[in-house]
Amino acid sequence: MSWEVRFDKHALRALAGFEGAVQQRLRVGAVCLMEDPFRRRPGADIKRLQGEVGLYRLRIGEHRLFYVVRRARRVV
């Protein structure tokens, strides 16, 4: 079963500020979260962050995608 990935308006605005190749890499990284937003694997350097429940980061080259996992199988 796959997860739903949603970008809020602030994330979409930030994404639009990157050049095309970086935007594409970030989008591919977000798609990989649909498979499993918790497990580290090749192409998905995922780490749970301390302090906030359900907060994770996905490292994509020199960029970081921070996200929250909700119970309803949703990544925001």
NULOFI-886492 format. One record per residue: residue number from 1; residue in three letters; x, y, z of N, C-alpha, C, O in turn. Coordinates in nm, 3 decimals, padded with zeros to 5 digits. Layout:
// NULOFI-886492
   romar   dogu      n_c1      n_c2      n_c3     ca_c1     ca_c2     ca_c3      c_c1      c_c2      c_c3      o_c1      o_c2      o_c3
     NUM    ALA         X         Y         Z         X         Y         Z         X         Y         Z         X         Y         Z
...
This chain:
// NULOFI-886492
   romar   dogu      n_c1      n_c2      n_c3     ca_c1     ca_c2     ca_c3      c_c1      c_c2      c_c3      o_c1      o_c2      o_c3
       1    MET    00.084   -00.118    00.000    00.000    00.000    00.000    00.089    00.124    00.000    00.185    00.131    00.076
       2    SER    00.057    00.220   -00.084    00.141    00.338   -00.094    00.089    00.451   -00.004   -00.026    00.451    00.040
       3    TRP    00.177    00.544    00.019    00.146    00.662    00.101    00.113    00.778    00.010    00.158    00.785   -00.104
       4    GLU    00.033    00.869    00.061   -00.002    00.992   -00.011    00.099    01.099    00.028    00.127    01.118    00.147
       5    VAL    00.154    01.170   -00.069    00.249    01.278   -00.044    00.185    01.409   -00.085    00.138    01.423   -00.198
       6    ARG    00.182    01.506    00.006    00.126    01.639   -00.022    00.229    01.746    00.009    00.303    01.735    00.106
       7    PHE    00.234    01.849   -00.075    00.318    01.966   -00.051    00.227    02.080   -00.006    00.122    02.102   -00.066
       8    ASP    00.266    02.152    00.098    00.188    02.271    00.134    00.231    02.387    00.044    00.328    02.375   -00.031
       9    LYS    00.160    02.499    00.052    00.185    02.610   -00.040    00.325    02.669   -00.021    00.384    02.717   -00.118
      10    HIS    00.378    02.666    00.101    00.512    02.718    00.126    00.618    02.629    00.061    00.716    02.679    00.005
      11    ALA    00.598    02.499    00.067    00.692    02.406    00.005    00.689    02.419   -00.147    00.793    02.415   -00.212
      12    LEU    00.570    02.436   -00.204    00.560    02.453   -00.349    00.629    02.581   -00.395    00.693    02.583   -00.499
      13    ARG    00.615    02.688   -00.316    00.679    02.814   -00.350    00.832    02.798   -00.342    00.904    02.848   -00.429
      14    ALA    00.880    02.730   -00.239    01.025    02.707   -00.226    01.076    02.620   -00.341    01.183    02.646   -00.395
      15    LEU    01.000    02.518   -00.377    01.039    02.429   -00.486    01.050    02.505   -00.618    01.140    02.479   -00.698
      16    ALA    00.960    02.598   -00.640    00.961    02.677   -00.764    01.086    02.764   -00.775    01.122    02.806   -00.885
      17    GLY    01.152    02.792   -00.663    01.271    02.876   -00.663    01.398    02.805   -00.706    01.501    02.869   -00.728
      18    PHE    01.393    02.674   -00.720    01.510    02.597   -00.763    01.512    02.585   -00.915    01.409    02.596   -00.981
      19    GLU    01.632    02.560   -00.969    01.643    02.536   -01.113    01.580    02.401   -01.147    01.556    02.319   -01.059
      20    GLY    01.552    02.379   -01.274    01.478    02.262   -01.320    01.535    02.128   -01.277    01.459    02.040   -01.235
      21    ALA    01.668    02.111   -01.287    01.728    01.981   -01.252    01.712    01.952   -01.103    01.686    01.838   -01.065
      22    VAL    01.728    02.054   -01.019    01.713    02.035   -00.874    01.566    02.006   -00.841    01.537    01.919   -00.759
      23    GLN    01.474    02.079   -00.904    01.332    02.053   -00.884    01.298    01.908   -00.916    01.224    01.843   -00.842
      24    GLN    01.352    01.859   -01.026    01.324    01.721   -01.067    01.376    01.621   -00.964    01.307    01.525   -00.931
      25    ARG    01.497    01.643   -00.913    01.553    01.551   -00.812    01.470    01.554   -00.684    01.449    01.449   -00.623
      26    LEU    01.422    01.671   -00.644    01.340    01.681   -00.524    01.205    01.612   -00.544    01.153    01.548   -00.453
      27    ARG    01.149    01.625   -00.663    01.021    01.558   -00.692    01.037    01.405   -00.693    00.951    01.333   -00.642
      28    VAL    01.147    01.358   -00.750    01.173    01.213   -00.750    01.190    01.163   -00.607    01.143    01.055   -00.573
      29    GLY    01.258    01.242   -00.523    01.273    01.206   -00.382    01.140    01.198   -00.312    01.117    01.107   -00.232
      30    ALA    01.050    01.292   -00.340    00.917    01.290   -00.279    00.838    01.168   -00.325    00.765    01.109   -00.246
      31    VAL    00.853    01.130   -00.450    00.784    01.012   -00.501    00.834    00.886   -00.429    00.756    00.795   -00.403
      32    CYS    00.962    00.882   -00.397    01.017    00.765   -00.326    00.954    00.752   -00.187    00.948    00.642   -00.132
      33    LEU    00.907    00.864   -00.129    00.841    00.858    00.001    00.706    00.787   -00.007    00.656    00.737    00.094
      34    MET    00.648    00.781   -00.125    00.519    00.713   -00.141    00.532    00.564   -00.113    00.437    00.499   -00.069
      35    GLU    00.650    00.509   -00.140    00.675    00.366   -00.116    00.687    00.338    00.033    00.619    00.250    00.086
      36    ASP    00.773    00.412    00.101    00.795    00.392    00.244    00.866    00.516    00.300    00.984    00.536    00.271
      37    PRO    00.797    00.599    00.379    00.858    00.723    00.429    00.948    00.703    00.551    01.000    00.801    00.604
      38    PHE    00.966    00.579    00.597    01.042    00.553    00.718    01.178    00.487    00.694    01.274    00.516    00.766
      39    ARG    01.187    00.400    00.596    01.303    00.312    00.579    01.411    00.374    00.491    01.384    00.421    00.381
      40    ARG    01.535    00.372    00.542    01.650    00.414    00.462    01.681    00.305    00.361    01.672    00.186    00.391
      41    ARG    01.718    00.348    00.241    01.755    00.255    00.134    01.833    00.333    00.030    01.838    00.456    00.036
      42    PRO    01.895    00.266   -00.067    01.968    00.339   -00.170    01.876    00.440   -00.238    01.767    00.405   -00.284
      43    GLY    01.919    00.563   -00.245    01.839    00.669   -00.305    01.743    00.736   -00.209    01.672    00.829   -00.247
      44    ALA    01.739    00.688   -00.084    01.649    00.748    00.016    01.720    00.752    00.150    01.705    00.662    00.233
      45    ASP    01.796    00.858    00.171    01.867    00.878    00.298    01.770    00.946    00.395    01.766    01.069    00.404
      46    ILE    01.694    00.865    00.467    01.589    00.913    00.556    01.636    00.906    00.701    01.702    00.810    00.741
      47    LYS    01.602    01.009    00.777    01.639    01.012    00.918    01.524    01.073    00.998    01.469    01.176    00.959
      48    ARG    01.489    01.008    01.110    01.387    01.064    01.200    01.453    01.172    01.283    01.563    01.151    01.335
      49    LEU    01.388    01.287    01.296    01.443    01.398    01.371    01.387    01.399    01.513    01.272    01.362    01.536
      50    GLN    01.468    01.442    01.606    01.427    01.446    01.745    01.350    01.573    01.776    01.367    01.675    01.708
      51    GLY    01.266    01.567    01.877    01.198    01.685    01.925    01.055    01.699    01.877    00.970    01.750    01.950
      52    GLU    01.028    01.655    01.758    00.893    01.669    01.701    00.845    01.531    01.661    00.916    01.458    01.592
      53    VAL    00.726    01.493    01.704    00.673    01.361    01.673    00.639    01.352    01.525    00.568    01.437    01.471
      54    GLY    00.690    01.250    01.459    00.659    01.226    01.319    00.736    01.311    01.220    00.701    01.314    01.102
      55    LEU    00.843    01.380    01.264    00.920    01.467    01.176    01.042    01.391    01.123    01.118    01.331    01.200
      56    TYR    01.059    01.394    00.991    01.169    01.324    00.925    01.235    01.418    00.825    01.182    01.524    00.792
      57    ARG    01.354    01.376    00.777    01.418    01.448    00.669    01.470    01.347    00.569    01.515    01.238    00.603
      58    LEU    01.462    01.388    00.444    01.514    01.309    00.333    01.625    01.391    00.270    01.602    01.503    00.223
      59    ARG    01.746    01.336    00.270    01.860    01.406    00.211    01.866    01.373    00.062    01.867    01.256    00.022
      60    ILE    01.871    01.479   -00.019    01.881    01.465   -00.164    01.997    01.552   -00.207    01.981    01.671   -00.231
      61    GLY    02.114    01.492   -00.217    02.236    01.568   -00.250    02.265    01.667   -00.139    02.277    01.629   -00.023
      62    GLU    02.276    01.794   -00.175    02.304    01.896   -00.073    02.176    01.958   -00.018    02.181    02.051    00.063
      63    HIS    02.062    01.907   -00.061    01.933    01.960   -00.016    01.866    01.864    00.081    01.894    01.744    00.081
      64    ARG    01.778    01.918    00.164    01.703    01.837    00.260    01.555    01.863    00.242    01.512    01.978    00.230
      65    LEU    01.478    01.757    00.240    01.333    01.766    00.232    01.281    01.724    00.369    01.295    01.608    00.407
      66    PHE    01.222    01.816    00.442    01.168    01.786    00.575    01.020    01.755    00.559    00.949    01.822    00.485
      67    TYR    00.975    01.652    00.630    00.835    01.612    00.616    00.782    01.553    00.746    00.857    01.511    00.834
      68    VAL    00.650    01.552    00.755    00.579    01.497    00.870    00.496    01.381    00.821    00.433    01.389    00.715
      69    VAL    00.495    01.272    00.897    00.415    01.155    00.862    00.290    01.157    00.950    00.299    01.161    01.073
      70    ARG    00.175    01.154    00.886    00.047    01.153    00.956   -00.006    01.010    00.961    00.033    00.926    00.881
      71    ARG   -00.093    00.984    01.055   -00.149    00.848    01.071   -00.225    00.799    00.951   -00.224    00.679    00.922
      72    ALA   -00.291    00.885    00.881   -00.378    00.846    00.770   -00.298    00.813    00.643   -00.346    00.838    00.532
      73    ARG   -00.179    00.759    00.660   -00.091    00.723    00.547   -00.068    00.842    00.457   -00.075    00.832    00.334
      74    ARG   -00.039    00.956    00.521   -00.017    01.080    00.447    00.116    01.140    00.488    00.147    01.148    00.607
      75    VAL    00.195    01.182    00.391    00.321    01.251    00.413    00.300    01.395    00.371    00.261    01.421    00.257
      76    VAL    00.326    01.488    00.462    00.303    01.630    00.435    00.433    01.705    00.446    00.435    01.826    00.427
